[in-house]
Amino acid sequence: MADQAVPEGGPKPAPVVIKKYANRRLYNTATSSYVTLDHLSQMVKDKTDFVVYDAKSGEDITRPVLTQIIFEEESKGGQTLLPIPFLRQLISFYGDSLQGVVPQYLEMSMSQFARNQEQMRKYLQNAFGFNPFQQFESMGKQNMAMFENAMRLFNPFAANGQIMPSPINGAAEPPKTDVAAPAGPPSEEAIDDLKRKLDELQSQLSQLGKKS
C-alpha cells in the first residue's frame, strides 16, 4: 500500500510522518493507523517519502528505522543484498578519517545504479548464453577495487605509514593487483568466444554510461 506516492513530473509532496511510541509501535499520521516495518519497506519501494519521529522526544529516528528495515530484510534468509566482504569494508571505515567520504560515494553509486536499473533488467534478460550473474559478480569485484583505489587517493598514508603516490599529483598510479589465471588450459575456440562476449559486455556498459 502506497501513501502519497511521488507524482511523475509533479512537485514532491511533504513526507509522510511516522511516529514511534515507547511500545515500539509505529503510527502513520497520514492514514491514522498503526503500521509495521514491512509496511514502511513497501513505502520505500513505492517511492513514498516518510520521516520517523520518536513520539516522546520528537527526535528524528528515520535513519535507525531504515537501518532496522535492512537488518530485518537481511535476516529473512534467501537472497541478500549485502555481501560479507562489503559489510566488513564498510565497518572498517567507521571512525576512519575517510568516514565522511564514504556516504557520498555510496549515495552516488546507488543513484547511478537506480537510474540505469531498467536497462540493467533488460540486459539481464537479453544477455549472453552463459550466466550473466557471474559477469556482474566480476564487475562487483572490479567496482570494489576501484572504490579502494579511490579511497587511497584521499588517504595520504599507505599501510606501511609512507606517503601513497597519487595520480592526481602526477605520481605513479597504485600498483595493479595480479589476477589469478583460471584453472586448466582453455581451448583456443573458448578464448575467442570469451573475448567476443567480453567485447559485447563492454559495449553494453558503454551504452549505459552514455544514457546516464
C-alpha positions in Angstrom: 0.0 0.0 0.0 1.4 3.4 -1.0 0.8 6.7 0.7 1.3 9.9 -1.2 3.4 8.4 -3.9 5.5 11.0 -5.8 3.6 12.1 -8.9 5.5 11.8 -12.2 7.0 15.2 -13.1 5.0 16.9 -10.4 6.0 18.7 -7.2 7.3 16.4 -4.4 4.7 16.1 -1.6 5.7 16.5 2.0 7.0 13.3 3.6 4.6 11.2 5.5 5.1 11.5 9.2 5.5 8.2 11.2 5.6 8.3 15.0 7.2 5.6 17.0 5.9 5.1 20.5 7.5 3.6 23.6 5.9 0.2 22.9 7.8 0.2 19.6 4.6 0.6 17.6 4.7 2.8 14.5 1.8 5.1 13.8 1.2 6.5 10.3 -0.3 10.0 10.8 -1.4 10.2 7.1 -3.7 7.1 7.4 -4.3 7.3 11.1 -3.3 3.7 11.5 -0.6 1.6 13.0 1.9 0.1 10.6 4.8 -2.3 10.6 8.4 -2.3 9.3 7.1 -4.4 6.3 4.7 -1.6 5.5 7.5 1.0 5.7 9.6 -1.2 3.5 6.8 -1.2 0.9 6.5 2.5 1.1 10.2 2.8 0.2 9.7 0.5 -2.8 6.7 2.6 -3.8 8.9 5.7 -3.6 6.8 7.2 -0.8 8.9 9.6 1.2 8.5 9.4 5.0 10.2 10.5 8.2 10.0 8.8 11.6 9.9 10.7 14.8 10.1 9.5 18.4 6.7 10.3 19.7 8.0 11.3 23.2 11.2 13.3 22.4 10.4 14.4 18.8 13.8 13.2 17.7 14.2 12.2 14.0 14.9 8.5 14.1 14.4 7.8 10.3 18.0 6.6 9.9 17.9 3.9 12.6 14.4 2.8 11.5 15.6 2.4 7.9 18.7 0.5 9.2 16.4 -1.8 11.1 14.4 -2.5 7.9 17.6 -3.5 6.2 18.5 -5.7 9.2 15.1 -7.4 9.0 15.4 -8.0 5.3 18.9 -9.4 5.6 17.7 -11.7 8.4 14.9 -13.3 6.4 17.3 -15.5 4.5 17.3 -16.3 0.8 18.8 -13.7 -1.5 20.5 -11.0 0.5 21.9 -7.7 -0.8 24.9 -7.0 1.4 27.9 -9.4 0.9 30.0 -10.1 3.9 33.2 -8.5 2.4 31.3 -5.3 1.7 30.0 -5.2 5.3 33.5 -5.7 6.7 34.8 -3.0 4.4 32.0 -0.7 5.5 32.5 -1.3 9.2 36.2 -0.6 8.9 35.5 3.0 7.8 33.7 3.9 11.0 35.9 6.2 12.9 38.4 6.4 10.0 39.5 9.7 8.6 37.7 8.8 5.3 34.3 8.2 7.0 32.9 11.5 5.7 33.7 10.5 2.1 32.0 7.1 2.1 28.4 8.2 2.4 28.7 10.5 -0.7 30.4 7.8 -2.6 27.8 5.2 -1.8 24.9 7.6 -2.5 26.4 8.5 -5.9 26.9 4.8 -6.8 23.4 3.8 -5.8 21.9 6.8 -7.6 23.7 5.8 -10.8 22.6 2.2 -10.5 19.0 3.3 -9.9 19.0 5.5 -13.0 20.1 2.5 -15.1 18.0 -0.2 -13.4 15.6 -0.7 -16.3 18.5 -1.0 -18.8 20.1 -3.4 -16.4 17.0 -5.6 -16.2 16.7 -5.7 -20.0 20.4 -6.5 -20.2 20.0 -9.5 -17.8 17.0 -10.7 -19.9 18.7 -10.5 -23.3 22.3 -11.1 -22.2 24.7 -13.9 -23.2 24.2 -17.6 -23.2 26.3 -18.0 -20.0 25.2 -17.0 -16.5 25.2 -13.2 -16.5 25.4 -13.0 -12.7 28.9 -14.3 -13.0 29.8 -11.3 -15.0 28.1 -8.9 -12.5 30.0 -10.7 -9.7 33.2 -9.9 -11.6 32.1 -6.3 -12.2 31.3 -6.0 -8.5 34.8 -7.1 -7.5 36.2 -4.5 -10.0 34.0 -1.8 -8.6 35.2 -2.7 -5.1 38.8 -2.4 -6.3 38.0 0.9 -7.9 36.4 2.0 -4.6 39.5 1.1 -2.6 41.8 2.9 -5.1 39.6 6.0 -4.8 39.8 5.8 -1.1 43.6 5.7 -1.3 43.6 9.0 -3.3 42.1 10.7 -0.2 44.4 8.8 2.2 47.9 10.3 2.4 49.4 7.3 4.1 49.8 3.7 2.9 49.5 0.7 5.1 53.3 0.9 6.0 52.9 4.6 7.1 54.6 6.1 3.9 53.0 8.6 1.6 51.0 6.9 -1.1 51.7 8.2 -4.7 48.7 9.8 -6.2 47.8 10.0 -9.9 46.3 13.4 -9.1 49.7 14.8 -8.3 51.3 13.3 -11.4 53.0 10.4 -9.5 52.8 6.8 -10.2 49.4 5.1 -10.0 48.8 2.5 -7.3 50.2 -1.0 -8.2 47.9 -3.2 -10.0 46.7 -6.5 -8.4 47.6 -9.6 -10.3 44.6 -11.7 -11.3 44.9 -15.5 -10.8 44.7 -17.5 -14.1 41.7 -19.8 -14.4 42.4 -23.5 -13.7 43.1 -25.6 -16.7 44.2 -24.6 -20.2 41.1 -23.3 -22.1 40.8 -24.1 -25.8 41.5 -21.5 -28.4 37.9 -21.5 -29.5 36.7 -20.9 -25.9 39.1 -18.0 -25.6 37.9 -16.4 -28.8 34.3 -16.9 -27.6 35.0 -15.3 -24.3 36.8 -12.3 -25.9 33.7 -11.8 -28.1 31.4 -11.9 -25.1 33.5 -9.5 -23.1 33.6 -7.1 -26.0 29.8 -7.2 -26.1 29.6 -6.7 -22.4 31.9 -3.6 -22.7 29.7 -2.2 -25.5 26.6 -2.6 -23.3 28.2 -0.9 -20.4 29.4 2.0 -22.6 25.9 2.5 -23.9 24.5 2.6 -20.3 27.1 5.2 -19.4 26.1 7.4 -22.4 22.4 7.2 -21.4 23.0 8.2 -17.7 
